[in-house]
Amino acid sequence: MTDQPRPLLTTTDWNDEWRALQKSRAKASDAKAWDERAATFPTAHGSQSGYIERFLELAGVREGETVFDMGCGTGALAIPLVEAGHPVIAADFSTGMLGVMMRDLARIAEPEEGSLGPDVRVMKMSWEDDWERFGVKPQSADVAVASRSIATSDLEDALMKLDAVARRRVCITLPCASSPRIDRAFIDAVGLGRGLGRDFLYAFNILAARGIRPEVAYIPSKRHDTFETIDEARRLFGAMIESAAREDDDASVERAFDLLEPWLSENIVPNDRDGEKPLRTKNPRNVTWAFVSWDK
């Protein structure tokens, strides 16, 4: 009897593969790091309104439906949902991010004549927390969303938590190629060979193994990194080299740092956009997000 081929696609534990991948990656930013970014986050990402519009279009939230927004950040999704009249449960582990969102919610919460104001619950809560302790119980929202916010070592647990909360639909976005923290064009320019993550495929395979039939669409987005000083830019791109260095030899990494200064000289330019930091990257960073959704 000849050995039968082992179908890796259907026999691999994709959550175990995900866990192993996280060990080789740079550690995800903690709440303190996001707190520090909160003050400039809305400005730095304001150019991504096209992403938000496309996410909401694909999400297909129906009139009057309640939405749970996990990893809500400064409210890029939560605020337009509130403005559209949806009850929203918004959660994030960063006090700073939630503070920015609360400030903006206060602006729209001033009730007009005959209006009761927005119906929104805001809570500090992480992916790892016991959500039921915060009142986020199974089937407590019609639609559960996680936009660019899944940063956890246990992807399956995160997906199943969202699935449990939603009565009708779940919508998430994950990187389609490189991490959004990595400028792929820069890494290529300095000669490093960082592999593509394809994070969304792990989510797709985990869901499929559970009998869920997810759908996938793609949302391209662009943004310029902005800086107060050239030193700030040097720190950011130097950190990218160090992150990518996990997959390259010492000689390649040394060469990449040698190329950093000439790259900065050519690619960091004055920023003429009012209200933003005075320097920016010459070319935008391109990131394609995979929009993964499933109905209950």
N, C-alpha and C positions, 0 to 999 in steps of 0.2 A: 504494500500500500504506500503510495507516495504521499509526502506531507502536503497538506492543503495550505495555500497561502493564508496568512493571518491578515484580515482586513483592518489595517490600523485606524482608518477613519471611524469605524464603528466600535472598535474595542479599546481605543485610547481613552483614558480618564482625562478629559480636557481641563478639568479644574486642577488636577495635579500638575498638568503641564503649565497651567497659568501660574500656580504657586512657584514652580521651579523658575519660571521666567522672571518673576518679581525679585527673586533672590539675586539675579544677575544685573538688575537695573539699579539706577540711582534711587535712593529712598525718596518716596513721595513727600511733598511739602507738608509740614505739620500745621496745626491751627495757628501757631504763633507766626509762621511765615506768611500765611494768608492774611492774618491781622495786619501785618506790616504793609502788605500790598493793597489793602482795602481802600485807602485814601485816593489812590491813583487808578484803581482798577476800572471804574466806570469810564474815565477819560481814555485810558489805554485801549479799551475794547469797544468804544462807542462806534467805531467804523464797521462793526460786525452786525449791524441791524439787519442786513440781508440774511444772515444765518438765522436770527431769531424769527424773522418772518417765514422762512422756509420750514423751520422746525414746527412752528405752530400750524402751518398749512398741512404738513404731513401728519401731525398729531391728530387733527380732525376732532378737536374737543367740541362736543355738542352744547347747544345753548343750555345754560343752567347747571352744567356738570361741575362737580367738585374735583379739583386737581391737587394731587400731592406732588410737590416739587422737592426732591431730595438732592441736597448739594446745591441749594438755590443761589449761593453766592450773594451778589448785590441785587438780585432780583431781575435779572435780564429777561427771564420768562415769567416769573411770578407777577411782576408789576403790570405788564400788558394783559395778563390773564385777569388780574383784579380790575383793571380799567375796562375790560370787556364784560365785567359783571359776574365772573366766575368766583365762587367760594374757593379759597386757596389755603392749603396747609403747606407752609414753607419751612424747610429745615436745613441747617448747615452747622458745621462744627467750628466755624470761625466767628467769634464775637464781633470782630471788626467788619467783616462782610455783612453780617446781620444788621449792624449799626447803620451802615450806609443804606441798606434797603429800608430800614425803619424810618430813616430821615425822608426818603423819597415817598414812602407810603403815607407819612404824615402830610406831605404836600397834597396828595390826592384824596386824603381821608376827610378833608374839610367838607362836610356835607353841604351840598347845594340845597336850595329850598325844596322840601319834599323828599329828600334823599337821606338814607340812613348811613351812608358811607360804605366803604368796602368791607367784605366779610373775609377776613384773613387771620390765620393763626401762624405765629412765627415762633420757632423754637430752636435752641441750640442742641443739636443732636448729630451724632456721627453714624457712619455705616456700621460700626461695630457695636453700638449701643443696643440695648433691648428696647425696640421701638414701642412696644406695648406699654412700657413704663411711662412713656411720654404721651400716651393717649392715641398713638398711631396704631390702630388695631386692624386686624384683617377686614377687608372690604370697607374701609373707612373713606375711600375716595373712588370716584368713577374712573379717573385716569391717573396713573402714576407716571411721573417723568423724572429722568435723570440726565440733564444736559451737560455733557463734557465734565462730569463730576465723579465718575466711578474710579476711585483710587483706593483699592483694597486688595489684600493678599488672597481673599476668598471671594472670587468672582461669582461662583455659584450661589453662595449665601446671599450676596447682594441682589442678584437677579431674583431669587426666590422670595426675598423680603418684599421687593417691589411687586412681584406677582401676587403675593398674599394681600397687599394693601388695596390693589386695584379691583374694582368690580367689573370693569368693562375692557380696559385697554392699558398697555404699558408701552412707553416710548423712551428709548435711551439713545445717546450718541457716544461712540467710541472712535478713536483714531483709526483711519483707514490705512495709514502707512506709518511714518515716523511719529514719535511722540510729539505733541504740540509744544513741548519744552525744547525741542531740537529744531534748529533751522537746517533743513536738509541741504539747501544750496550752500550754506556756509561749510557744513561738514564735508561735502564733496569738494569744495574749493580748497580746503586745507588737507585734502588727501586721506581722510579717514573713511573706513569702510563699515560704518555702523549699519547693521541690518535693519530691515523694516519690521515693525512689530506686528502689524495686522491684528490689533487687539480685538476687533469686532468679530473675527472668525472664531475666537475662543468662546465668545458669548453665543454666537450662532450655534456652534457645535454642542455646547452645554445645554442649551434650550432644546435643540433637536433630540438629544439623547433622552430628554424628559418627556418627549412626545409633544412638545410645543412646536408650532410651525411659524417661526418668525419670518417677517418680510424685511428686506433691506433696500434702502434708498441712499443716495449720496448727496452731501451738502458741501460744496467747495466754499472755502472762506479765505480771506486775505487780511493780514494786518501788518502794520509797521511797528517794530519795537522802538520805544522812545526812551531817551536818557537825559538826565540832568548834566552829566559830564562824560567825557571820553573814558574816564576811569570806570564809570558805571557800565559802559558798553564793554570795556575790556573784561570786567568781572563776569558779565553774563556769558560772553562768547568763550572766555577761558573755562568757565564751568561746563559749557557744552563739550569742549575738547576733553575735559576730565571725565565726563559721563561717557562719551564715545570711546575713551581710551580703554575701557573694559574689554573691547574686542580687537585691540590693535597692539602691536609690539612697541617697545620703548622707543625705537628709532623713529617709527611713524608718528608717535605722539610728540617727540622732540621737534620733528620737522613741522608738525602742525602748529606748535607754539611759535616757531620761527616765522611762519606765514601769517600769524595773527595780526601783527602790527601793520604790515602792508595792506592786509585785507580791511582793517579798521580805517586806515587812511583813505581808502578808495570807497568804502561803503557806508561810512557814518557821515551824514550830511546835516546841515541846518534844517530845522523843522519850522515851516512857515504856517503851521496850523495854530490858530489862537487857542489858548487855554491848555496846550500840551507842553511837555518838556521840550527844551530848546534843540535837542538833537534827535535824529531818527535814522533808521536804516534807509538806504537809498531805494532798495527794492523791497516790496512786501514779502512777508513770509506766507507761503501757500500751504494750507492744511486742508485736507479733505476728510470730512467726518462721515462715518457710516451711521445712518439713522436706522436703528433696529427696533421693530415694533411687533407686537402680537396682541391679538384679541382674546378675551377670556371666553 
